[in-house]
Amino acid sequence: MKNNLTLAVYDKLCSISQDDWERLYPVYPDSIEIINLIQDSGLEGFELYSMVIYLDSRPVIHIPLFKTSYNISNFFYGCVQKAVNAVGLIFPKIFRPTLLGIGFVESEWSQIGIDTSISENILDKCWDLALEKLEIFAKDIKASLISFINFNSESINTLPLSKLKDYSSILITPYAVLDLDYTDLEEYMSSLSKKMRKYLARKTRTAKSVRVIKTKDPSEYIEEIYRQYLFVVNKSEIKFSRHSKYFFENICKYSNDAEYLLFFAEGKLLGFKLLIVKNGKLIDKYLGMSQDIALKYNMFFVSWMEVVKYCINKGIKVCLQGPTAENVKRQLECRLIPGFVIFKFRNKIIQECIELLRPFLSYHPEFTGSAAELQKLKAEKIPEISIKGNGKC
């Protein structure tokens, strides 16, 4: 074996074959079809790239990349975020820098595709090559901020943390996973607290007035589906990117595993769920709600129970529920997977200034259980990662 390493950067997100994708991403939630759809549909304000390292002629590492303008107030919380956002309007070049992001945008989470058959020595050399090229590429595209975005405790082991000592790390909103080892809906309900059971029963009384249909052809309702998606995106605390209508029009054409649940009431489309089944897991991809009557029918809880029923009926044991609303989702029996952003400004002075503001950076859980429960949650779910000094999240 020659063991020659070469590197290439491509101006598209998926630059490897399906066979190589399945080899490098054997357990990643999103399929190559979804990644190709994201590339084809585009994301406003984003340029998508990928970096591939070859061992001889075989891809052994795939690194998703993107370029965008980033509002650094997203690093902060509370009044500090508002202050930084206001200052950013005056000094946009400093507070809204060009970002070179490492990771997937609008996917379940970020991960690096790695051929697990290569030796530790080869992997080490691959990362030396990749990190050197990331610095050069950031300079070429005039990015002043480099960030590994939306990694979690299940994917962070694909990163070379020992080589990222000049980066900072912060917690972001955790990812919710619902384990559904239940035989029927009653058994799931009995797993909830008495308080949540009563609350859920009250919130889903409207379900009797809601008609649900499954479809792989959303064309008749696509305009309203996209309006409802945008309504939810604009109301969300997490605003980073958004899909074009093309994505929702074509997802069932790209992926045979995708399906819509459409909810109707009062002769109108109340809301929708976009679901994807892969490797025996359900991805609860997107929720859309009408602006006028969704709250009246408690669309979040009605659609939640419909998805639980969908999984139980199909024998699906794991439902990926995504970030946001972790307090409610935890009370609905989700487990929370911590998320991370690892970043550095190429300007060392700016990086040190950001470090001084570190106490205001990291995400603060909204979990509202007892202090003992919260401490147990932290102990179980939040690992320490060693970046930059004590660098613990």
N, C-alpha and C positions, 0 to 999 in steps of 0.2 A: 504493500500500500504506500502511495506517495504522501498521503496526508497533507495535500496542498489546500490551504484555505484561501478562498476568494470572497469578495463582498460586492454586492450590487444594490443600488437604490433604485426603486421603480416608482413611477408616478401613478400608481394604482395600489389599492389596499391589498388585494389578493393577487399575488404574483407567483403562485405555486399551483401545481395540479391538484385535483381532488384527492388522488392517492397520497400525495405529499401532505396535504392538509390533514387527512385522517391519521397520518403517521405522526405529525408534529403536534396535533391538537386532538388526541384520542378521546378526551372526556370534556372538551370545551362545550358549553351549552349551545352556542350558535353554530349553525352549519355553514359550509362554504357557500351554499345558495343564498343564505341571508346576507353574508358578507358581500357577495357579488351584487345583490340588490341594493345594498347601502351605497356601493360604489356607483352603480348605474343611475340611481335616483338622485344622488348628490345630497350634500348638506350645505345649506346656505352659509357662507362665510368660512368654509373649511376647504382646505386642499388635502387630499388623502394620498399617502405614500406607503411604501413598505421597504424594509431592508431585509435582504436574504443573504445568509452566509452559506457558502457551499464547501463541503469537504470533497475534494476532487470535483466531481460534477454533481454531487448529490446535496440537495438542500438539507441543512441540519439545524438552522435557526431561522425563524421568520419573526420579524419585529414590525408590528403595525405602527405607522407614524401619521401624524397630521400637523398641519399648520393652521393657526387661527389667531385672531386678536383676542386677548384674554383680559378680563376685568379682574384685577387682583383683589378687589374687595370681596370676591368669592372665597378668599382664604380666611376671611374674618367673620365674626358673629356679633350680633347686637349693635350697640351704639357705635362701636369702632368700625363696623362694616359700613354704616351710614356715613360716618365721617370720611373714611377712605374713598367711598364712592363719590362724595361731593368734591373732594380734592382732585379725584381722577378726571372730573369734567374740566378742570382748569389745566391739569398737566397730563393730557392723555398719553403722551409718549412714554411717561414713566409708569403710570398706573393702569394703562391698557396696552401692555407690551405685546409684541408678536411672540407667540408661544410655539415651540416645537414640542408637541405632545407625543409620548410613547404610550400606545394603548389603543383600544378600540373605542370608537364613538358610537353611541346609540346601540351598543351591544350589552349583554348581561353584565359582564365585567371585563377587565383587561387581563391579558395573559400573553406570555411570549411562547411561541411555538418552538419546542425543542425536541430534537431526536434523542431519546433517552438511551440509545445504544452507544452513543459516543462516550469516550473516556472523560474523566474529570479534567485531565490535562488538556485535551482538545477543547472542551467546553470553556476552560479558563482562557485559552488563547482566542477563542471565538469572541468572548466578551471584551477582551483587550482591544481586539480589532473593531468591534461594534461601538464601544464607548469612544474610541478615538475618532471614528467616522461621524458619530453623533455630534461631536464638538465642531467638526469641519462643516457638516451639513447645516447646523444651527447658524454658523457664521455666514454660509452661502445664502441662506434664506432670510438673513438679518433678524433672527430670533434672539431676543435677549433673555428669554426664560425657557428652560428645559424642564420638562416634568413627566414623570411616570404617573399616569392618571388612572384612577378607578381600579386599582388593584385591591385584592382582599386577602384574607388570611388563608384562602385556598389556592390563590394564584401567585402570591408574593414570593413563594419559593422558586419561581421561575426567574427571579431577578438576582443579580450578583451583589447582594447587599454589602459584602465586605469591600467592594470596589466603589461604593457610593458614599464615601466618608465626607465628601465636600457637598453633599446634598442634605436638605432638611426633610423631615417627614412629619405629616400631620394625619390625624384621624379624619375621616369623612363619614357621611351617613352610612350606617350599616346596611347590608343586604339581607332581606328576609327570606327564609326558606320554611315552607310548611310541610312537615312530615305527616303523611296520611295513612298510617297503618290501621285503618278502621274498616269494618265490614259494612257499615251503613251510616247514614247521616246522624242518627240518634247517638251512635257511639262517639262520633266526633263532638256532638253537642255536650255529651256527658263529660268530655275531657276539659271543657271550659269551666271557669269559675262560676259559681251560682250567680254572681252579679252580672257577669258577661252574658250568661245564658238568658237572663231576664232582659237585658239590654238588647241583645240580638233578636229575641222573639218580638220585642216591641218594634224594632227597626225594620223587621222583615214582614210585618203584617200586610204591607202593601203588595207583597209578592203575588198574592192571589189575583191582583188586577194587572199584572205584568205578563205579557206573552213573550216567550223566548223562542227564537229560531236559530238553527245552525246553518251556516252557508260558507261555501268557498267562492262564491260569486257575489261580491258586494257592490257591483256596478250600479244597481238601481238606487243605492243609498250613499254612494261614495261622496257626494258633495257634503251631505250632512255628517257623515262619518269624519271627514277631514275637519269640518267646522268644530265638531265636538272634541276631536283630538287637540286642536289649537286652543280651545277653551281650557282644557285641563292643563296643557303645557304652560299657558300664560298665567294660570293660577298657582302653579307649582313653585315651591321654595327653591327647587333645583332647576336653574335655567342655564343650559350650556349649549344645546343644539336642538334642532328640530327637523323632522322629515318633510319632504315634499309630498304632494298628493300622490305622485307616482308610486311611492313606496306602498301605500295602502291599496292602490288600484291593482298592484301586481304581485303582492307577496304570496298569494295563493297559487299564482302561476309559477313563481320561482321555487316554491317549497310545497310539496305534497303534504307536508306535516302541519301546515298552517290552516286555521279555521276561525271564522268569526262567530261569536255569539251576539245576536242582535236582540235588544230589549225594546218592546213596544208598550206604550200606554197612551190612552186618550187619542188613539189613531196616529200617534207620532213615534218617531224613533227616540226612545228615552236615553239610550246609550249603547255602547258596544264593548265587547272584550275581544282582543285579538290573541289567540292561543296557538302555541306550537308545541307539539309532542316530539321529543328527541331522546333517544337512549332510555326510554321508560320514564322520563321526567316531563312534566308539563311546565312550559314557560308561559307565565301570565304576562304577555308582552306589553300590551297597552290597554288602558281603560279610557274610554271617551264618554262624556256626559253632556246632555243638552243643558243649555244655560237657564232655561225657563222652568222645566218641571222635574229635573233630575233630583233635586233636593227633596221635593215633595214625596217622591217615591223611594227615598233613601237608597239611591242607585249603588253606592259603594257597598253597602251590606247585602243588598239583594243580589248583586252580581258576585260578591264574594261567596255566598252560599251556593249559587249556581255553579261556580267553578269547583267548589268542594264536592258537590254532587257529581259533576262531570268526571272528576278524578276517581272518586269511589266507584262509580259505575263502570269505568274503564280499567279498574285495577291499578291505577297510577298511584305510586306511593310517595312521590316527591313533587312538590309544586314550588317553582321558583317565582317569588313574589316581588322581587326588586327592592330598591331603596324607598325612602320616604315613609312617613306615618308609622314609625317603628313602635311607638307606644301602643297604638291600636292593634297592630299586627302581632306584637308579642302577646297581648291579651287574647288574641285569636289563635294562640298556640304556635306561632312562628318562632324559630330560633334565629338569632341575629349573627351575621358574619361581619366582623369589622372591616371597614374599607380604609384604604390609605392613598394619599398623594405624596409622592417623593419628588422634590423639586430643587432647583437652584437657579439663581440669576447669574448670568455670565459676568456681570459686573459685581465684583466682590464687595464693594461698599454697600450696594443695595442689598446684597445677600445678608450682610452683617446687620443692617438696619431691620430687615425682616426678622432676623433671629431675635432682636431685642423685643419685638412685638409678639414673640412666640406664645406667651400666655393667652393672647387673644385669638390665636390661630386655630387651635384644634377644635374639632367638633365636640359639642357637649350633648350627651345622650338626653333624649326627652323621656326616657323610661321613668315612670312615676311610681314604681313599687316602693317598698320599704327600703331603708338604708341598708339593711342586711341583705335584701334581695339584690339591690343594685351592686353591692360589693361582690356578691357571689357571681353576678353576671359579668362583672369586670374580670374577676379572677378566671372565669371559665372561657370567656370569649375574646378577650383583648390580649393578644400576645405582645411581647416586647420585640421591637426590631432595632437592631444596633446600627444607627446611622448618625454620624456627626456627634462626637462626644458621647453623652449618655443617650441622646437620640432616641428616647423611648416614647412610643405612642401610648 
